Amino acid sequence: MNPLRIIANNAIQLQEKKVLVSVYLESDVQQFILDLNRLDQLFEKGISTKEEIIGTYSSTTELLNPEKRAGTPYTLKDTGDFYASFGIKLNVNGDLIILADTQKDDRDLLEINKDILGLTNESKSKLIQEILPLFIEETRQLLSK
């Protein structure tokens, strides 16, 4: 079969979601996504997916733990267990979902803010910049098969 015809047939069958899922399944991409949520948003800024401060430490908290300055945003990283529990799930539509064990002692961290898992618009922009070359390369490979 003519190589141009092969590419044309592959282009017709190409599904954006399939390419995106393939990129999302790469371990480096998953690590990048989770670090956007854990480190960029929660640890560095203490913000939710809606770019709002999750909460701030009190004077009492500072007295109990001087590393946590009163008035600074929550990082939700006390023992590291919460951050270590982060993972990614792709639903049947190929949509990315960030999951974590939000239960801490007798409290669910989602009670503090229900929007702690996921990406802000800024993080989504960073993700697009990171995966665009991978998306293009994966598309090229699928077209040339």
N, C-alpha and C positions, 0 to 999 in steps of 0.2 A: 504494500500500500504506500502511496505517496506520503512523505513525511509531513507535508503541509496539511494533507487531509487528516492525518493522525492527530496533529495539533488542533485542527478545527473540531474534530469529533470530541477530543478531550475537553476542549473549551466549552462545548455545548453541555457536557456532563459535569463540569466543574461546579462544586457547591462551596460557597464561601464558608459556611459553618464547618464543613468537613476539613477545610484547610485550617481554620482557626482552632478547631479541636486538636488537630495534629500539632500545632504550635504550642497550645496550652499544655499538652501532655509532656513536653520537654521539661526535665527536672530543673534546669537552670531558669526557665521561664517561671515555673511554679515558685521557686525560691525567690525570684525577683518580685513576683506578685505578693507573696506573703510578707516579704520585707517592706514593701510599700505600706502595707497595713500595720504591721507590728512596729517597725522602726520609724519610718517617716511620719506616720500619722499619730500612732499612740505614744511611742517613747519620746520622740523629739518634740512633738507639738501638743500631745494630749487632746487630739480632736477626733470627732466622730466622722462618719461618712458625709455628713452634712456640713462639715468644716466648723463645727461648734465645739467649744471647750467642753470636755466630758464632765469635769468637776475640778475643784481645787482643794488642795490639802489645807487642813485647819491648823490652828496654833497648837491644839492638843496633839495632832499627828506629828507636828514638828518636835514637840517635847519628847514624844515617844521614839521618834526616829529622825534625828537631825539631818539625815540625807534628804528628807522630804520637807522642803521649805514651804511654810505657810503661804498660801496664795498662788503657788505654782500648780500647773495642771497635773491631774492624775496621769500616770503612765501605765497603770495596770500591770506593772512588772515588779512584784514583790519577791516572789520565790523563783519566777521564771517558768513555772509550770503552765500557766496560761499561754504564754508565748510559744512554748514547746508543743502545745496541743494543736496549733494551727495546722490546717490542711485545706486542700482544694477538692471540690467535687464538681463534676460537669453534669448538668442535668440532661435529659433526653433531647432538649433543643440545642445543646452545646453551649448553654450559658454557664458562666463560671460562678461558683458559689464558694465563699470562704467560710470554713467551719472552724470551730474551736470549742473546747470544753470550758464553758463560761461559769460553771459551778465552782464557787470558792467557799470553802467551809460551809456555812449555812445560808449563803447568799449567792444569787445568780448575778453575775456582772452585767447582764442585760437589764437588770433593774436600775442600775446606775444610768445607763444610756443604751437604748435598744439598737442604736446605729453604730456600734463599735466594730462590727465585722463587715468589711467591704471597703471599697475604694472611693476616695473623694474625686472630684472632677480633675484636680491637679494630678493626683496619682494615676488616674485613667489616661491623662495626656502623656505622662511619663511612660506608662505601659505601652501605649501606641507607638511612641518613638522607639522603644526597646524592641518590640516585636515586628514592626513593619518590615525590616530587612528579612526576617525569618519567614514572614508571611509571603513576601515576594518570591523568595527562594523556593519555598514549598510549592507555590503556585507554578513556578517554572518547571519544577520536577514533575508535577502531576500532568502538566501540559505535554511534556516531551515523552511520557511513557507510552 
